[in-house]
């Protein structure tokens, strides 16, 4: 093997290690991003449920108040 061949092999080995390290970093970043996304998705669903309950409560309150007003007008 020539000196050039040895240096090419060392260079490829270095690049390979560097790429493996970068892949590991990217996988770690992806895992963190997926966890954060999952957390926000669950929180978003809870907020949607809370909003739906609040709307139902508001509709019920409006109906009760409307009936109260109607009964007061009849008097």
C-alpha positions as CSV (number, residue, x, y, z in Angstrom):
1,X,0.0,0.0,0.0
2,X,1.3,3.4,-0.9
3,X,1.5,6.3,1.5
4,X,-1.3,8.0,-0.4
5,X,-3.5,4.9,0.0
6,X,-2.8,4.8,3.8
7,X,-3.7,8.5,4.2
8,X,-6.9,8.0,2.1
9,X,-7.8,5.1,4.4
10,X,-7.1,7.1,7.5
11,X,-9.1,10.0,6.1
12,X,-12.1,7.7,5.3
13,X,-11.9,6.2,8.7
14,X,-12.0,9.7,10.3
15,X,-14.9,10.8,8.1
16,X,-16.8,7.6,9.0
17,X,-16.3,8.2,12.7
18,X,-17.4,11.8,12.3
19,X,-20.5,10.7,10.4
20,X,-21.4,8.1,13.0
21,X,-21.1,10.7,15.7
22,X,-23.3,13.1,13.7
23,X,-25.9,10.4,13.2
24,X,-26.0,9.8,16.9
25,X,-26.4,13.5,17.6
26,X,-29.3,13.7,15.1
27,X,-31.0,10.7,16.5
28,X,-30.8,12.2,20.0
29,X,-32.2,15.5,18.7
30,X,-35.0,13.6,17.0
31,X,-35.8,11.7,20.2
32,X,-36.0,14.9,22.1
33,X,-38.2,16.6,19.4
34,X,-40.6,13.6,19.4
35,X,-40.9,13.7,23.2
36,X,-41.7,17.4,23.1
37,X,-44.2,17.0,20.3
38,X,-45.9,14.2,22.2
39,X,-46.2,16.3,25.3
40,X,-47.7,19.2,23.4
41,X,-50.1,16.9,21.5
42,X,-51.4,15.6,24.8
43,X,-51.7,19.1,26.2
44,X,-53.5,20.3,23.1
45,X,-56.0,17.4,23.3
46,X,-56.7,18.3,27.0
47,X,-57.2,22.0,26.1
48,X,-59.6,21.0,23.3
49,X,-61.6,18.9,25.8
50,X,-61.6,21.7,28.3
51,X,-62.8,24.1,25.6
52,X,-65.6,21.8,24.6
53,X,-66.7,21.5,28.3
54,X,-66.6,25.3,28.7
55,X,-68.7,25.7,25.5
56,X,-71.3,23.2,26.8
57,X,-71.4,25.0,30.2
58,X,-71.8,28.3,28.5
59,X,-74.7,27.0,26.3
60,X,-76.4,25.5,29.4
61,X,-76.0,28.8,31.3
62,X,-77.4,30.8,28.4
63,X,-80.4,28.4,28.2
64,X,-81.1,28.7,32.0
65,X,-80.8,32.5,31.8
66,X,-83.1,32.7,28.8
67,X,-85.7,30.6,30.6
68,X,-85.3,32.8,33.7
69,X,-85.8,36.0,31.6
70,X,-88.8,34.5,29.9
71,X,-90.4,33.6,33.2
72,X,-89.7,37.2,34.5
73,X,-91.3,38.7,31.4
74,X,-94.4,36.7,31.9
75,X,-94.9,38.2,35.4
